[in-house]
Amino acid sequence: MLIGVAGRGWYQEEGKPAQEMLPGTVIHIPAGVKHWHGAAADSWFAHLAFEVEGEHASNEWLEPVSDEEYRLLK
């Protein structure tokens, strides 16, 4: 689970459009879902991350986001 605290950022699951993250935004990430998150190009970003322990659970990161993909996020 991610909770936006300050600034502006992005969250994206594999195969889905990116979602803007602002203070107060809560994102639930099911186990095994490939994703990435980070600051917007024009902002810093702070967030809280909570991991819930579970059997056969894992965190799956997407491959690095290209500069071109990142620049397209508005």
All heavy atoms as a GROMACS GRO file, in nm:
protein
  586
    1MET      N    1   0.085  -0.116   0.000
    1MET     CA    2   0.000   0.000   0.000
    1MET      C    3   0.090   0.123   0.000
    1MET      O    4   0.190   0.128   0.071
    1MET     CB    5  -0.089   0.000   0.125
    1MET     CG    6  -0.178   0.123   0.133
    1MET     SD    7  -0.275   0.133   0.284
    1MET     CE    8  -0.360  -0.021   0.281
    2LEU      N    9   0.054   0.219  -0.084
    2LEU     CA   10   0.125   0.347  -0.088
    2LEU      C   11   0.028   0.458  -0.048
    2LEU      O   12  -0.088   0.457  -0.089
    2LEU     CB   13   0.175   0.377  -0.230
    2LEU     CG   14   0.271   0.278  -0.293
    2LEU    CD1   15   0.299   0.317  -0.438
    2LEU    CD2   16   0.401   0.272  -0.215
    3ILE      N   17   0.078   0.554   0.028
    3ILE     CA   18  -0.002   0.672   0.064
    3ILE      C   19   0.081   0.795   0.031
    3ILE      O   20   0.191   0.813   0.084
    3ILE     CB   21  -0.037   0.672   0.214
    3ILE    CG1   22  -0.117   0.547   0.250
    3ILE    CG2   23  -0.116   0.799   0.250
    3ILE    CD1   24  -0.143   0.530   0.398
    4GLY      N   25   0.030   0.880  -0.059
    4GLY     CA   26   0.098   1.004  -0.094
    4GLY      C   27   0.095   1.098   0.026
    4GLY      O   28  -0.008   1.116   0.089
    5VAL      N   29   0.211   1.160   0.056
    5VAL     CA   30   0.221   1.250   0.171
    5VAL      C   31   0.244   1.395   0.127
    5VAL      O   32   0.186   1.486   0.183
    5VAL     CB   33   0.336   1.203   0.263
    5VAL    CG1   34   0.358   1.300   0.377
    5VAL    CG2   35   0.306   1.064   0.317
    6ALA      N   36   0.329   1.415   0.027
    6ALA     CA   37   0.361   1.551  -0.017
    6ALA      C   38   0.413   1.547  -0.160
    6ALA      O   39   0.461   1.445  -0.208
    6ALA     CB   40   0.464   1.614   0.075
    7GLY      N   41   0.402   1.658  -0.229
    7GLY     CA   42   0.448   1.667  -0.366
    7GLY      C   43   0.352   1.597  -0.462
    7GLY      O   44   0.233   1.581  -0.433
    8ARG      N   45   0.406   1.557  -0.577
    8ARG     CA   46   0.324   1.493  -0.680
    8ARG      C   47   0.404   1.380  -0.743
    8ARG      O   48   0.523   1.397  -0.774
    8ARG     CB   49   0.285   1.594  -0.787
    8ARG     CG   50   0.184   1.544  -0.890
    8ARG     CD   51   0.133   1.659  -0.976
    8ARG     NE   52   0.230   1.700  -1.074
    8ARG     CZ   53   0.240   1.651  -1.197
    8ARG    NH1   54   0.158   1.556  -1.237
    8ARG    NH2   55   0.331   1.696  -1.280
    9GLY      N   56   0.339   1.265  -0.762
    9GLY     CA   57   0.408   1.151  -0.819
    9GLY      C   58   0.318   1.070  -0.910
    9GLY      O   59   0.204   1.108  -0.938
   10TRP      N   60   0.372   0.957  -0.954
   10TRP     CA   61   0.301   0.866  -1.044
   10TRP      C   62   0.310   0.724  -0.994
   10TRP      O   63   0.411   0.684  -0.935
   10TRP     CB   64   0.360   0.872  -1.185
   10TRP     CG   65   0.339   1.003  -1.252
   10TRP    CD1   66   0.430   1.103  -1.265
   10TRP    CD2   67   0.219   1.049  -1.315
   10TRP    NE1   68   0.374   1.209  -1.332
   10TRP    CE2   69   0.244   1.178  -1.364
   10TRP    CE3   70   0.093   0.994  -1.334
   10TRP    CZ2   71   0.149   1.252  -1.430
   10TRP    CZ3   72  -0.002   1.068  -1.401
   10TRP    CH2   73   0.027   1.196  -1.449
   11TYR      N   74   0.206   0.646  -1.022
   11TYR     CA   75   0.202   0.502  -0.995
   11TYR      C   76   0.149   0.437  -1.122
   11TYR      O   77   0.054   0.486  -1.182
   11TYR     CB   78   0.109   0.471  -0.878
   11TYR     CG   79   0.079   0.324  -0.866
   11TYR    CD1   80   0.168   0.238  -0.804
   11TYR    CD2   81  -0.037   0.269  -0.920
   11TYR    CE1   82   0.142   0.102  -0.795
   11TYR    CE2   83  -0.064   0.133  -0.912
   11TYR     CZ   84   0.027   0.050  -0.849
   11TYR     OH   85   0.002  -0.083  -0.841
   12GLN      N   86   0.211   0.324  -1.163
   12GLN     CA   87   0.162   0.254  -1.281
   12GLN      C   88   0.178   0.105  -1.264
   12GLN      O   89   0.286   0.057  -1.226
   12GLN     CB   90   0.235   0.299  -1.406
   12GLN     CG   91   0.178   0.238  -1.533
   12GLN     CD   92   0.241   0.295  -1.658
   12GLN    OE1   93   0.350   0.351  -1.656
   12GLN    NE2   94   0.170   0.281  -1.768
   13GLU      N   95   0.070   0.032  -1.292
   13GLU     CA   96   0.074  -0.114  -1.296
   13GLU      C   97   0.098  -0.157  -1.441
   13GLU      O   98   0.056  -0.088  -1.534
   13GLU     CB   99  -0.059  -0.173  -1.249
   13GLU     CG  100  -0.085  -0.153  -1.103
   13GLU     CD  101  -0.215  -0.215  -1.056
   13GLU    OE1  102  -0.283  -0.286  -1.134
   13GLU    OE2  103  -0.250  -0.190  -0.940
   14GLU      N  104   0.160  -0.270  -1.457
   14GLU     CA  105   0.188  -0.322  -1.591
   14GLU      C  106   0.059  -0.332  -1.671
   14GLU      O  107  -0.042  -0.385  -1.625
   14GLU     CB  108   0.252  -0.460  -1.580
   14GLU     CG  109   0.292  -0.518  -1.714
   14GLU     CD  110   0.367  -0.649  -1.698
   14GLU    OE1  111   0.329  -0.729  -1.611
   14GLU    OE2  112   0.462  -0.670  -1.774
   15GLY      N  113   0.061  -0.274  -1.793
   15GLY     CA  114  -0.052  -0.282  -1.884
   15GLY      C  115  -0.165  -0.183  -1.855
   15GLY      O  116  -0.268  -0.187  -1.922
   16LYS      N  117  -0.148  -0.094  -1.757
   16LYS     CA  118  -0.251   0.004  -1.724
   16LYS      C  119  -0.194   0.144  -1.734
   16LYS      O  120  -0.073   0.163  -1.725
   16LYS     CB  121  -0.304  -0.020  -1.582
   16LYS     CG  122  -0.376  -0.153  -1.566
   16LYS     CD  123  -0.435  -0.164  -1.428
   16LYS     CE  124  -0.512  -0.295  -1.412
   16LYS     NZ  125  -0.569  -0.308  -1.278
   17PRO      N  126  -0.283   0.245  -1.750
   17PRO     CA  127  -0.233   0.383  -1.755
   17PRO      C  128  -0.178   0.427  -1.619
   17PRO      O  129  -0.220   0.375  -1.514
   17PRO     CB  130  -0.356   0.466  -1.792
   17PRO     CG  131  -0.472   0.374  -1.796
   17PRO     CD  132  -0.426   0.235  -1.771
   18ALA      N  133  -0.085   0.520  -1.621
   18ALA     CA  134  -0.028   0.576  -1.498
   18ALA      C  135  -0.136   0.655  -1.424
   18ALA      O  136  -0.222   0.718  -1.486
   18ALA     CB  137   0.091   0.665  -1.530
   19GLN      N  138  -0.127   0.653  -1.291
   19GLN     CA  139  -0.219   0.729  -1.206
   19GLN      C  140  -0.139   0.834  -1.130
   19GLN      O  141  -0.035   0.803  -1.071
   19GLN     CB  142  -0.283   0.638  -1.102
   19GLN     CG  143  -0.362   0.523  -1.156
   19GLN     CD  144  -0.409   0.433  -1.041
   19GLN    OE1  145  -0.460   0.481  -0.942
   19GLN    NE2  146  -0.388   0.304  -1.057
   20GLU      N  147  -0.189   0.956  -1.130
   20GLU     CA  148  -0.125   1.062  -1.054
   20GLU      C  149  -0.143   1.036  -0.904
   20GLU      O  150  -0.248   0.992  -0.860
   20GLU     CB  151  -0.187   1.197  -1.091
   20GLU     CG  152  -0.121   1.314  -1.024
   20GLU     CD  153  -0.179   1.446  -1.067
   20GLU    OE1  154  -0.304   1.455  -1.080
   20GLU    OE2  155  -0.102   1.540  -1.087
   21MET      N  156  -0.038   1.063  -0.828
   21MET     CA  157  -0.045   1.051  -0.682
   21MET      C  158  -0.021   1.188  -0.620
   21MET      O  159   0.077   1.255  -0.652
   21MET     CB  160   0.060   0.952  -0.630
   21MET     CG  161   0.030   0.809  -0.664
   21MET     SD  162   0.142   0.693  -0.580
   21MET     CE  163   0.085   0.711  -0.411
   22LEU      N  164  -0.112   1.227  -0.533
   22LEU     CA  165  -0.106   1.354  -0.460
   22LEU      C  166  -0.115   1.324  -0.311
   22LEU      O  167  -0.147   1.210  -0.273
   22LEU     CB  168  -0.221   1.444  -0.504
   22LEU     CG  169  -0.223   1.484  -0.652
   22LEU    CD1  170  -0.355   1.549  -0.688
   22LEU    CD2  171  -0.106   1.575  -0.684
   23PRO      N  172  -0.092   1.422  -0.224
   23PRO     CA  173  -0.109   1.397  -0.082
   23PRO      C  174  -0.249   1.341  -0.054
   23PRO      O  175  -0.349   1.392  -0.104
   23PRO     CB  176  -0.091   1.535  -0.019
   23PRO     CG  177   0.000   1.606  -0.115
   23PRO     CD  178  -0.043   1.557  -0.251
   24GLY      N  179  -0.254   1.231   0.020
   24GLY     CA  180  -0.381   1.167   0.052
   24GLY      C  181  -0.420   1.054  -0.041
   24GLY      O  182  -0.509   0.976  -0.010
   25THR      N  183  -0.355   1.042  -0.157
   25THR     CA  184  -0.384   0.932  -0.248
   25THR      C  185  -0.341   0.801  -0.184
   25THR      O  186  -0.230   0.790  -0.133
   25THR     CB  187  -0.310   0.950  -0.382
   25THR    OG1  188  -0.349   1.073  -0.443
   25THR    CG2  189  -0.340   0.834  -0.478
   26VAL      N  190  -0.429   0.702  -0.188
   26VAL     CA  191  -0.399   0.569  -0.134
   26VAL      C  192  -0.406   0.468  -0.249
   26VAL      O  193  -0.506   0.463  -0.320
   26VAL     CB  194  -0.498   0.528  -0.022
   26VAL    CG1  195  -0.469   0.387   0.025
   26VAL    CG2  196  -0.493   0.628   0.093
   27ILE      N  197  -0.300   0.392  -0.266
   27ILE     CA  198  -0.294   0.290  -0.371
   27ILE      C  199  -0.274   0.155  -0.305
   27ILE      O  200  -0.178   0.135  -0.229
   27ILE     CB  201  -0.176   0.315  -0.468
   27ILE    CG1  202  -0.179   0.454  -0.528
   27ILE    CG2  203  -0.169   0.206  -0.574
   27ILE    CD1  204  -0.270   0.474  -0.645
   28HIS      N  205  -0.364   0.061  -0.331
   28HIS     CA  206  -0.349  -0.077  -0.282
   28HIS      C  207  -0.289  -0.158  -0.396
   28HIS      O  208  -0.343  -0.160  -0.507
   28HIS     CB  209  -0.484  -0.135  -0.241
   28HIS     CG  210  -0.474  -0.278  -0.200
   28HIS    ND1  211  -0.508  -0.382  -0.283
   28HIS    CD2  212  -0.429  -0.334  -0.085
   28HIS    CE1  213  -0.486  -0.496  -0.221
   28HIS    NE2  214  -0.438  -0.470  -0.100
   29ILE      N  215  -0.178  -0.224  -0.369
   29ILE     CA  216  -0.108  -0.302  -0.470
   29ILE      C  217  -0.116  -0.449  -0.430
   29ILE      O  218  -0.050  -0.491  -0.336
   29ILE     CB  219   0.040  -0.259  -0.482
   29ILE    CG1  220   0.050  -0.107  -0.499
   29ILE    CG2  221   0.108  -0.333  -0.597
   29ILE    CD1  222   0.187  -0.052  -0.471
   30PRO      N  223  -0.196  -0.527  -0.501
   30PRO     CA  224  -0.204  -0.671  -0.467
   30PRO      C  225  -0.068  -0.739  -0.487
   30PRO      O  226   0.013  -0.697  -0.570
   30PRO     CB  227  -0.306  -0.725  -0.567
   30PRO     CG  228  -0.385  -0.606  -0.611
   30PRO     CD  229  -0.289  -0.491  -0.608
   31ALA      N  230  -0.042  -0.843  -0.410
   31ALA     CA  231   0.083  -0.920  -0.422
   31ALA      C  232   0.100  -0.968  -0.565
   31ALA      O  233   0.005  -1.009  -0.631
   31ALA     CB  234   0.080  -1.038  -0.326
   32GLY      N  235   0.223  -0.959  -0.614
   32GLY     CA  236   0.256  -1.011  -0.746
   32GLY      C  237   0.224  -0.919  -0.862
   32GLY      O  238   0.249  -0.954  -0.976
   33VAL      N  239   0.170  -0.799  -0.836
   33VAL     CA  240   0.137  -0.705  -0.944
   33VAL      C  241   0.261  -0.623  -0.978
   33VAL      O  242   0.316  -0.552  -0.892
   33VAL     CB  243   0.020  -0.612  -0.904
   33VAL    CG1  244   0.000  -0.502  -1.007
   33VAL    CG2  245  -0.108  -0.693  -0.889
   34LYS      N  246   0.309  -0.632  -1.103
   34LYS     CA  247   0.425  -0.554  -1.146
   34LYS      C  248   0.386  -0.407  -1.155
   34LYS      O  249   0.282  -0.373  -1.212
   34LYS     CB  250   0.477  -0.604  -1.280
   34LYS     CG  251   0.545  -0.739  -1.272
   34LYS     CD  252   0.595  -0.786  -1.406
   34LYS     CE  253   0.725  -0.717  -1.441
   34LYS     NZ  254   0.788  -0.775  -1.561
   35HIS      N  255   0.470  -0.320  -1.099
   35HIS     CA  256   0.438  -0.178  -1.095
   35HIS      C  257   0.565  -0.095  -1.076
   35HIS      O  258   0.672  -0.148  -1.049
   35HIS     CB  259   0.342  -0.149  -0.979
   35HIS     CG  260   0.405  -0.168  -0.845
   35HIS    ND1  261   0.425  -0.293  -0.790
   35HIS    CD2  262   0.456  -0.079  -0.757
   35HIS    CE1  263   0.484  -0.280  -0.673
   35HIS    NE2  264   0.505  -0.150  -0.650
   36TRP      N  265   0.548   0.038  -1.088
   36TRP     CA  266   0.652   0.133  -1.052
   36TRP      C  267   0.583   0.254  -0.992
   36TRP      O  268   0.465   0.278  -1.013
   36TRP     CB  269   0.740   0.172  -1.173
   36TRP     CG  270   0.672   0.257  -1.275
   36TRP    CD1  271   0.601   0.214  -1.384
   36TRP    CD2  272   0.668   0.400  -1.279
   36TRP    NE1  273   0.551   0.319  -1.455
   36TRP    CE2  274   0.591   0.436  -1.392
   36TRP    CE3  275   0.718   0.500  -1.198
   36TRP    CZ2  276   0.566   0.570  -1.426
   36TRP    CZ3  277   0.693   0.633  -1.232
   36TRP    CH2  278   0.619   0.666  -1.346
   37HIS      N  279   0.659   0.332  -0.916
   37HIS     CA  280   0.609   0.460  -0.865
   37HIS      C  281   0.728   0.552  -0.843
   37HIS      O  282   0.839   0.507  -0.822
   37HIS     CB  283   0.527   0.443  -0.737
   37HIS     CG  284   0.603   0.388  -0.620
   37HIS    ND1  285   0.624   0.253  -0.604
   37HIS    CD2  286   0.663   0.450  -0.517
   37HIS    CE1  287   0.693   0.233  -0.493
   37HIS    NE2  288   0.719   0.350  -0.438
   38GLY      N  289   0.702   0.683  -0.855
   38GLY     CA  290   0.808   0.781  -0.836
   38GLY      C  291   0.756   0.921  -0.852
   38GLY      O  292   0.638   0.944  -0.882
   39ALA      N  293   0.844   1.018  -0.834
   39ALA     CA  294   0.808   1.160  -0.842
   39ALA      C  295   0.775   1.200  -0.985
   39ALA      O  296   0.825   1.142  -1.081
   39ALA     CB  297   0.924   1.245  -0.791
   40ALA      N  298   0.688   1.301  -0.997
   40ALA     CA  299   0.662   1.362  -1.127
   40ALA      C  300   0.787   1.439  -1.170
   40ALA      O  301   0.868   1.478  -1.086
   40ALA     CB  302   0.542   1.456  -1.117
   41ALA      N  303   0.802   1.462  -1.299
   41ALA     CA  304   0.922   1.527  -1.352
   41ALA      C  305   0.940   1.668  -1.297
   41ALA      O  306   1.052   1.716  -1.283
   41ALA     CB  307   0.918   1.531  -1.504
   42ASP      N  308   0.830   1.734  -1.262
   42ASP     CA  309   0.836   1.873  -1.216
   42ASP      C  310   0.812   1.888  -1.067
   42ASP      O  311   0.779   1.997  -1.019
   42ASP     CB  312   0.737   1.959  -1.295
   42ASP     CG  313   0.592   1.913  -1.273
   42ASP    OD1  314   0.569   1.806  -1.212
   42ASP    OD2  315   0.501   1.986  -1.317
   43SER      N  316   0.825   1.780  -0.991
   43SER     CA  317   0.793   1.786  -0.848
   43SER      C  318   0.876   1.684  -0.771
   43SER      O  319   0.922   1.585  -0.826
   43SER     CB  320   0.644   1.756  -0.827
   43SER     OG  321   0.610   1.757  -0.690
   44TRP      N  322   0.892   1.708  -0.646
   44TRP     CA  323   0.943   1.606  -0.555
   44TRP      C  324   0.822   1.530  -0.502
   44TRP      O  325   0.709   1.574  -0.518
   44TRP     CB  326   1.026   1.668  -0.443
   44TRP     CG  327   0.951   1.765  -0.359
   44TRP    CD1  328   0.923   1.895  -0.388
   44TRP    CD2  329   0.890   1.738  -0.233
   44TRP    NE1  330   0.848   1.951  -0.288
   44TRP    CE2  331   0.826   1.857  -0.190
   44TRP    CE3  332   0.881   1.626  -0.152
   44TRP    CZ2  333   0.756   1.865  -0.071
   44TRP    CZ3  334   0.812   1.636  -0.033
   44TRP    CH2  335   0.752   1.755   0.006
   45PHE      N  336   0.845   1.417  -0.439
   45PHE     CA  337   0.735   1.333  -0.395
   45PHE      C  338   0.774   1.257  -0.269
   45PHE      O  339   0.883   1.200  -0.263
   45PHE     CB  340   0.698   1.236  -0.507
   45PHE     CG  341   0.586   1.141  -0.475
   45PHE    CD1  342   0.460   1.189  -0.447
   45PHE    CD2  343   0.607   1.005  -0.473
   45PHE    CE1  344   0.356   1.102  -0.419
   45PHE    CE2  345   0.504   0.917  -0.445
   45PHE     CZ  346   0.378   0.967  -0.418
   46ALA      N  347   0.687   1.258  -0.170
   46ALA     CA  348   0.708   1.180  -0.049
   46ALA      C  349   0.588   1.089  -0.030
   46ALA      O  350   0.474   1.130  -0.056
   46ALA     CB  351   0.724   1.272   0.072
   47HIS      N  352   0.614   0.967   0.014
   47HIS     CA  353   0.505   0.872   0.033
   47HIS      C  354   0.539   0.777   0.148
   47HIS      O  355   0.655   0.764   0.188
   47HIS     CB  356   0.480   0.791  -0.094
   47HIS     CG  357   0.591   0.700  -0.131
   47HIS    ND1  358   0.710   0.743  -0.186
   47HIS    CD2  359   0.604   0.566  -0.119
   47HIS    CE1  360   0.790   0.641  -0.208
   47HIS    NE2  361   0.728   0.530  -0.167
   48LEU      N  362   0.436   0.716   0.201
   48LEU     CA  363   0.451   0.608   0.297
   48LEU      C  364   0.423   0.478   0.225
   48LEU      O  365   0.332   0.472   0.142
   48LEU     CB  366   0.351   0.623   0.412
   48LEU     CG  367   0.362   0.751   0.495
   48LEU    CD1  368   0.246   0.758   0.593
   48LEU    CD2  369   0.494   0.757   0.568
   49ALA      N  370   0.499   0.376   0.254
   49ALA     CA  371   0.477   0.244   0.194
   49ALA      C  372   0.459   0.142   0.306
   49ALA      O  373   0.540   0.138   0.399
   49ALA     CB  374   0.596   0.206   0.106
   50PHE      N  375   0.354   0.064   0.297
   50PHE     CA  376   0.325  -0.040   0.394
   50PHE      C  377   0.322  -0.174   0.323
   50PHE      O  378   0.259  -0.187   0.219
   50PHE     CB  379   0.188  -0.017   0.460
   50PHE     CG  380   0.180   0.110   0.539
   50PHE    CD1  381   0.137   0.227   0.479
   50PHE    CD2  382   0.216   0.111   0.672
   50PHE    CE1  383   0.129   0.344   0.551
   50PHE    CE2  384   0.208   0.228   0.745
   50PHE     CZ  385   0.165   0.345   0.685
   51GLU      N  386   0.388  -0.270   0.380
   51GLU     CA  387   0.387  -0.404   0.324
   51GLU      C  388   0.320  -0.497   0.424
   51GLU      O  389   0.356  -0.499   0.541
   51GLU     CB  390   0.530  -0.452   0.296
   51GLU     CG  391   0.536  -0.584   0.225
   51GLU     CD  392   0.679  -0.619   0.186
   51GLU    OE1  393   0.754  -0.530   0.147
   51GLU    OE2  394   0.712  -0.738   0.195
   52VAL      N  395   0.222  -0.570   0.378
   52VAL     CA  396   0.151  -0.666   0.463
   52VAL      C  397   0.208  -0.804   0.436
   52VAL      O  398   0.210  -0.850   0.322
   52VAL     CB  399  -0.001  -0.662   0.434
   52VAL    CG1  400  -0.073  -0.764   0.519
   52VAL    CG2  401  -0.057  -0.522   0.455
   53GLU      N  402   0.256  -0.867   0.541
   53GLU     CA  403   0.316  -0.999   0.527
   53GLU      C  404   0.211  -1.102   0.486
   53GLU      O  405   0.095  -1.094   0.525
   53GLU     CB  406   0.375  -1.039   0.662
   53GLU     CG  407   0.492  -1.132   0.650
   53GLU     CD  408   0.558  -1.153   0.784
   53GLU    OE1  409   0.595  -1.055   0.849
   53GLU    OE2  410   0.571  -1.271   0.821
   54GLY      N  411   0.251  -1.196   0.406
   54GLY     CA  412   0.160  -1.302   0.363
   54GLY      C  413   0.238  -1.419   0.305
   54GLY      O  414   0.354  -1.404   0.266
   55GLU      N  415   0.174  -1.532   0.298
   55GLU     CA  416   0.238  -1.649   0.240
   55GLU      C  417   0.238  -1.639   0.088
   55GLU      O  418   0.140  -1.595   0.028
   55GLU     CB  419   0.162  -1.776   0.281
   55GLU     CG  420   0.178  -1.810   0.428
   55GLU     CD  421   0.114  -1.944   0.461
   55GLU    OE1  422   0.115  -2.034   0.375
   55GLU    OE2  423   0.064  -1.955   0.574
   56HIS      N  424   0.348  -1.676   0.027
   56HIS     CA  425   0.362  -1.677  -0.119
   56HIS      C  426   0.337  -1.538  -0.179
   56HIS      O  427   0.287  -1.527  -0.290
   56HIS     CB  428   0.270  -1.781  -0.183
   56HIS     CG  429   0.279  -1.915  -0.119
   56HIS    ND1  430   0.392  -1.993  -0.126
   56HIS    CD2  431   0.190  -1.983  -0.043
   56HIS    CE1  432   0.373  -2.105  -0.059
   56HIS    NE2  433   0.251  -2.102  -0.007
   57ALA      N  434   0.367  -1.432  -0.105
   57ALA     CA  435   0.350  -1.295  -0.153
   57ALA      C  436   0.485  -1.241  -0.199
   57ALA      O  437   0.589  -1.277  -0.143
   57ALA     CB  438   0.293  -1.207  -0.044
   58SER      N  439   0.484  -1.159  -0.300
   58SER     CA  440   0.609  -1.100  -0.348
   58SER      C  441   0.580  -0.962  -0.406
   58SER      O  442   0.468  -0.930  -0.442
   58SER     CB  443   0.674  -1.188  -0.455
   58SER     OG  444   0.593  -1.191  -0.571
   59ASN      N  445   0.684  -0.883  -0.414
   59ASN     CA  446   0.677  -0.750  -0.474
   59ASN      C  447   0.739  -0.761  -0.612
   59ASN      O  448   0.852  -0.809  -0.625
   59ASN     CB  449   0.752  -0.650  -0.386
   59ASN     CG  450   0.734  -0.509  -0.432
   59ASN    OD1  451   0.635  -0.476  -0.496
   59ASN    ND2  452   0.828  -0.424  -0.399
   60GLU      N  453   0.669  -0.720  -0.716
   60GLU     CA  454   0.719  -0.731  -0.853
   60GLU      C  455   0.734  -0.592  -0.914
   60GLU      O  456   0.634  -0.522  -0.935
   60GLU     CB  457   0.622  -0.814  -0.939
   60GLU     CG  458   0.602  -0.956  -0.891
   60GLU     CD  459   0.726  -1.041  -0.908
   60GLU    OE1  460   0.806  -1.015  -0.999
   60GLU    OE2  461   0.742  -1.134  -0.828
   61TRP      N  462   0.858  -0.550  -0.938
   61TRP     CA  463   0.883  -0.419  -0.998
   61TRP      C  464   0.886  -0.429  -1.150
   61TRP      O  465   0.941  -0.524  -1.205
   61TRP     CB  466   1.017  -0.364  -0.949
   61TRP     CG  467   1.016  -0.334  -0.804
   61TRP    CD1  468   1.072  -0.411  -0.706
   61TRP    CD2  469   0.954  -0.224  -0.739
   61TRP    NE1  470   1.048  -0.354  -0.585
   61TRP    CE2  471   0.977  -0.239  -0.602
   61TRP    CE3  472   0.882  -0.114  -0.783
   61TRP    CZ2  473   0.930  -0.147  -0.508
   61TRP    CZ3  474   0.835  -0.024  -0.690
   61TRP    CH2  475   0.859  -0.040  -0.556
   62LEU      N  476   0.830  -0.328  -1.214
   62LEU     CA  477   0.839  -0.318  -1.360
   62LEU      C  478   0.983  -0.286  -1.400
   62LEU      O  479   1.062  -0.238  -1.318
   62LEU     CB  480   0.746  -0.208  -1.413
   62LEU     CG  481   0.601  -0.244  -1.430
   62LEU    CD1  482   0.518  -0.121  -1.464
   62LEU    CD2  483   0.584  -0.347  -1.539
   63GLU      N  484   1.014  -0.304  -1.525
   63GLU     CA  485   1.143  -0.266  -1.577
   63GLU      C  486   1.155  -0.113  -1.566
   63GLU      O  487   1.056  -0.043  -1.554
   63GLU     CB  488   1.154  -0.308  -1.724
   63GLU     CG  489   1.155  -0.459  -1.745
   63GLU     CD  490   1.020  -0.526  -1.722
   63GLU    OE1  491   0.914  -0.459  -1.729
   63GLU    OE2  492   1.020  -0.646  -1.692
   64PRO      N  493   1.277  -0.059  -1.573
   64PRO     CA  494   1.293   0.087  -1.565
   64PRO      C  495   1.207   0.159  -1.670
   64PRO      O  496   1.191   0.111  -1.782
   64PRO     CB  497   1.441   0.108  -1.593
   64PRO     CG  498   1.506  -0.021  -1.552
   64PRO     CD  499   1.404  -0.128  -1.586
   65VAL      N  500   1.152   0.273  -1.631
   65VAL     CA  501   1.071   0.355  -1.721
   65VAL      C  502   1.166   0.437  -1.807
   65VAL      O  503   1.259   0.500  -1.756
   65VAL     CB  504   0.979   0.449  -1.639
   65VAL    CG1  505   0.898   0.539  -1.729
   65VAL    CG2  506   0.888   0.366  -1.547
   66SER      N  507   1.144   0.438  -1.938
   66SER     CA  508   1.233   0.514  -2.027
   66SER      C  509   1.211   0.663  -2.008
   66SER      O  510   1.105   0.707  -1.963
   66SER     CB  511   1.207   0.476  -2.174
   66SER     OG  512   1.083   0.531  -2.217
   67ASP      N  513   1.312   0.742  -2.043
   67ASP     CA  514   1.299   0.888  -2.034
   67ASP      C  515   1.182   0.937  -2.119
   67ASP      O  516   1.110   1.028  -2.079
   67ASP     CB  517   1.428   0.957  -2.080
   67ASP     CG  518   1.543   0.937  -1.983
   67ASP    OD1  519   1.515   0.902  -1.864
   67ASP    OD2  520   1.659   0.957  -2.023
   68GLU      N  521   1.162   0.876  -2.236
   68GLU     CA  522   1.053   0.917  -2.325
   68GLU      C  523   0.916   0.890  -2.260
   68GLU      O  524   0.829   0.976  -2.261
   68GLU     CB  525   1.063   0.843  -2.458
   68GLU     CG  526   0.956   0.885  -2.559
   68GLU     CD  527   0.971   0.812  -2.691
   68GLU    OE1  528   1.084   0.775  -2.727
   68GLU    OE2  529   0.867   0.793  -2.758
   69GLU      N  530   0.898   0.771  -2.202
   69GLU     CA  531   0.771   0.738  -2.135
   69GLU      C  532   0.746   0.836  -2.020
   69GLU      O  533   0.636   0.883  -1.999
   69GLU     CB  534   0.775   0.597  -2.080
   69GLU     CG  535   0.769   0.488  -2.184
   69GLU     CD  536   0.789   0.351  -2.122
   69GLU    OE1  537   0.891   0.331  -2.053
   69GLU    OE2  538   0.702   0.266  -2.144
   70TYR      N  539   0.851   0.864  -1.943
   70TYR     CA  540   0.841   0.951  -1.826
   70TYR      C  541   0.801   1.094  -1.868
   70TYR      O  542   0.718   1.156  -1.805
   70TYR     CB  543   0.974   0.950  -1.752
   70TYR     CG  544   0.972   1.017  -1.618
   70TYR    CD1  545   0.905   0.960  -1.510
   70TYR    CD2  546   1.037   1.137  -1.596
   70TYR    CE1  547   0.903   1.018  -1.387
   70TYR    CE2  548   1.037   1.197  -1.473
   70TYR     CZ  549   0.970   1.138  -1.368
   70TYR     OH  550   0.968   1.198  -1.246
   71ARG      N  551   0.861   1.144  -1.977
   71ARG     CA  552   0.829   1.280  -2.025
   71ARG      C  553   0.684   1.292  -2.070
   71ARG      O  554   0.627   1.401  -2.067
   71ARG     CB  555   0.923   1.318  -2.139
   71ARG     CG  556   1.057   1.369  -2.094
   71ARG     CD  557   1.131   1.437  -2.209
   71ARG     NE  558   1.168   1.344  -2.315
   71ARG     CZ  559   1.277   1.268  -2.316
   71ARG    NH1  560   1.362   1.276  -2.218
   71ARG    NH2  561   1.301   1.188  -2.415
   72LEU      N  562   0.622   1.183  -2.116
   72LEU     CA  563   0.485   1.187  -2.162
   72LEU      C  564   0.383   1.201  -2.049
   72LEU      O  565   0.268   1.238  -2.072
   72LEU     CB  566   0.452   1.062  -2.246
   72LEU     CG  567   0.525   1.051  -2.378
   72LEU    CD1  568   0.494   0.916  -2.443
   72LEU    CD2  569   0.488   1.165  -2.470
   73LEU      N  570   0.423   1.170  -1.925
   73LEU     CA  571   0.332   1.182  -1.811
   73LEU      C  572   0.308   1.328  -1.780
   73LEU      O  573   0.401   1.406  -1.768
   73LEU     CB  574   0.391   1.111  -1.688
   73LEU     CG  575   0.413   0.961  -1.705
   73LEU    CD1  576   0.490   0.908  -1.585
   73LEU    CD2  577   0.279   0.890  -1.719
   74LYS      N  578   0.186   1.366  -1.768
   74LYS     CA  579   0.151   1.506  -1.738
   74LYS      C  580   0.070   1.508  -1.615
   74LYS      O  581  -0.019   1.552  -1.578
   74LYS     CB  582   0.080   1.573  -1.856
   74LYS     CG  583   0.160   1.572  -1.984
   74LYS     CD  584   0.273   1.669  -1.978
   74LYS     CE  585   0.352   1.670  -2.106
   74LYS     NZ  586   0.476   1.729  -2.102
   0.00000   0.00000   0.00000
